[in-house]
Amino acid sequence: MLRDTGRGLREEFGADLELEVSDVVPLEPHEESENLLGYSMFFRETVSTGGGSEVHGVAVTSTLVLVSGKVLFLYCYGPKEDLEWTRKAAGEWARAILACNPLEAPRASRLTAIDWADVAADALTGAAVALLTTLLAGYLVKRRKNRTPDPDNGPQ
């Protein structure tokens, strides 16, 4: 999937850009309730352009929130050193959403019908896609900024 995304970016924007996510290390869930599941992971991202490549360690916390019979996927990214911050920020975000959406009376079939393992696997894929989108936006902004002439100093 990541190769297809990179190919699509090159075709769409003419960008010489390769993105790679590797060394994914999922951690045990750190927050669980009847309508919330929070877990984190570490991974390595490599961004390669015509000018070289950069490798970064990333911490991401995925929080799945069950609201009105629907599952919301919340992602909070940071450098690998900021794992605790991603957990705190994601938890606060999830609790704010839950506070605005009163909990419905539990129905046994509703929560037991959700296979959290499958949902978590989908969340990993979603996290990678969200990361790629963020990286692309940053790359394109940086590229555009480098190409924008400065009226005081002439073209760059």
N, C-alpha and C positions, 0 to 999 in steps of 0.2 A: 504494500500500500504506500509506503514512504517513497519508493522509487517512482511510482505513478504520480505522486504529488510533486516530486522534484521535476519530473518530466513536464508535467502540466505547467509548473511555474516558469520553466525555461521557454516553453512554447507561447504562453500567454504574455509574459513580460519581457522576453528576450534576455532574461537574467541568467548569467552563468553561475548557477547556484545548486549546490548539492547539500542535502540535509540528511543526517543519520542520527538515529537514537539507538543506543546500545547499552549493554550492561545494566539492564533493568533489574532492580532489587526491590521487590514488594515487601513491605513490612506488615506485621500483624495489625488487625484493626485496633485502633486506640480509643474509639468512641462508638458505642452501640446503644440503641434504644429501639423502641417499637417502630419508630419512623425515621431513624437516622443511622447511617453507617459511615464512619470516618476511618480512612486508612491512608497511609503514606507510602511513598516509594522514592528511591534514588535512581537516577540514570545519568548516562553521559550523552551529551549532544555534541555533534560535530557539524559545523557549518563551514562548507568549502565554497569559495568563490574563485574567480580567475586569479585573484591576488594571494591565495593561500587558504589556510583553514585554521579555525579556532575550535578548541575543545573546552567544554565547560561541564562541571558537575552540577546537577540540578536536583533539588528536592521538590516534590509535588505532593500535596495532600488532596485526595479526592474525597468528597463528602457526598453521599447519596441521601437525598431527603425525600420522604414520601409525603406528598401534599395533595390533598383532594384526589386521591387515587392515582396520582401520577408520580413518577420518579424524576427528580431534578438531579442533575450531575453538576456539582460545584467543584472547580479546580482552583487551587492556589499554588503558584510557583515561586521559587526563590532559589538563590544559590544554595549549594549543598549544606553550607553552614547555617542556613536559616530554617531548618526543619521545624523547630519548635514554633517559630513565627508563622509558618504556613499552617500548622495545626491550629494555632490559636485563632488566626484570621479566618480560616475556613469554618471553625466551630462557631465563632461569633456570627458569621454570615448566615450559617444554617439556622442558628437559634433565632436570629432576627426574622428570617423567613417563616419559621414555625410560629413565632409570636404573632405574626400578621395573619396567620391561617389557623383558626381553631381546629384542634384535633377532633376528627369525627369519632363517633362511638366505634370501638373496635369490632371488626367482623372477622371471625376466625379464618374464613376462606380467603380474605383479602391479603393478609400478611403472609400466610403460609403458602400462597400461590406464587410468591416472588422467590425465585432462586437467586439469592444474593451472590452466589459464586459466579453465575452467568452475568449478572449485572456488573459485578466487579471487573470481570474480563472485558466487558464492553467499555467500562470506564477507563481501563488502560488504553484502549484504542482511542477513545475520545481525548484522553490526555495528550497522546502523541499528536493527534490532528490539531488540537488547540495550540500546542507548542509550535508546531510548524506554521500555523497561521500567524502567531505572534512574531516568530522569527522573520517570516516573510515581510510583515508590515514594517518591522524595524529595519530590515535590509533595504526595502524600497524607499523608506523615508530618508535613510542615510544616503542612498544613491542619489535621490532627487536633490537633497541638500547639497551634495558635492557638485551637482551639475548646475545649480541655480547661480547665475551670475550675481556678484555683489556690486550694486550700482556705484559704491564708493571706490572699489578697488578693481573694477573691470572684470572680465570673465575669468573663471577659475579653471 
